[in-house]
Amino acid sequence: QVQLVESGGGLVQPGGSLRLSCAASGSIFSIYTMGWYRQAPGKQRELVAIIAGDGSTDYADSVKGRFTISRDNAKKTVYLQMNSLKPEDTAVYYCNQPRREGDYWGQGTQVTVSS
C-alpha cells in the first residue's frame, strides 16, 4: 500500500510562485513514474506534469516553461515548482503514482491564484 501526501498549496497573486511537495510511503519509490494532476471546479482532472524513474519529464502545453517537476528519491518526494502563476492555474492539485494494478492518489492540495 502506498500513501501520497501533498503539501505546499495556498493563495498566491498572479505572477507569483508556489512549490508543491508530495511525500510517498512504501519501500520502493525510485523506479515509479510520478505525476501531478489538477482539477478546477466544473472541469475534468487533467495531467499537469510527469516524471519517470529515469528523470525524464513531460508537461501539459499550458504549463510548459512555467512549471518544473522534480524528484528526490532519497526522500521519496516529488515536487512541482510553479512560477508565473495565472488565475487559470487555480485548482486542486493531486499527486499520482500510476501502477498496473491501479493508480495511487493523494488527497489533493488547493492552489488559488487571485489578486
N, C-alpha and C positions, 0 to 999 in steps of 0.2 A: 504494500500500500504506500502511495506517495501522497504527501501533503504539500501544497504550494501556498505560500503566504505572501501576499503583495503588501507593499507599503510605499509611501512617498507621494501619494496623491494630495490634492489640495486646490486652493483657489489661487490663480495667478492672472496677472494682467496680460493682455495681448502683447506679444513680443518677448514675453518672459520665458523662463526655463524651469523645468522640473526634472528630477531623476526618480524613476520608479525602480523598485527592487522587488525581486521575487526569490524567496528562500525556499529551497526544496528539502524535504526529508528523504530518507531512503539511502541505501548503501551505495548505489550506483547513480552517478549524475553525468559524468563527462561524456558518455557515449550517446546521450539522447539529445535530439533536437528540442529546442525550447522556442516558444513563441509568445508574442504579445498580441492580443486581440482587443478590440474596443466595441462598445455598443452604446450608441446615442439613443435618447428617447425616441420611440417610434420607428427605429431603424433596426436592421438586422446586424448581428455581430459580424465584424469584419476583421480580417487579418491586417495587422499593422507591420509586424516585422518578425523574422525568424532567424535563428542562428543554429547551425548544425554542430555536431560534436567536433568537427574539424575546424570550426570557427568561421566557416563561410556563412554569409548573410544574404538576406533578401528583404526588400521593403515594398510596401504599398506605394504607388506613384504619388499619392497625396502627401507622403511624409518624407520622401527621398530628399536628402540634402539638409533636413532639419532634425531628424531623429537618428539615433545611433543605438543599436542593440549590442550588448557585450555580455560576456560571462566570466565568472571566476569559479573554476571547477573545484578549487581547494575549499571555497566557501559554499559550494553548491548553490550559487546565486546567479541569477541573470538580471541584467539591468536594461533600462530603457532611458537614455538621455534624450530629453525633448527640448529643443531650442526653437526660438522664433514661433512660439505657440500662437495659434489663431483661435477665435471663438468656435470655429467648426471642429476643433480638436476636443471640444467638451464631450465627455463620455465616461462610462465606467470602463476601466482598463483591466483586462484579465490576463493572467499568466497561464500558459498552456504547455503541457508535455504530451505530445501525441504518442500513443502506444498502439500496437497491433490489437491488443485486447480491449482497447478503449482509452480515450483521452483522459488525462487528469487536468482539472481546472482549479484555479484559486478562487477566492471569494470575491475578488474584484476590489478596485480602489477608484474612487471618484476623482476625476480631473475636471475642473471648471475653469474655463478661460473667459474672463469678463472684466470689464473696466468698472 
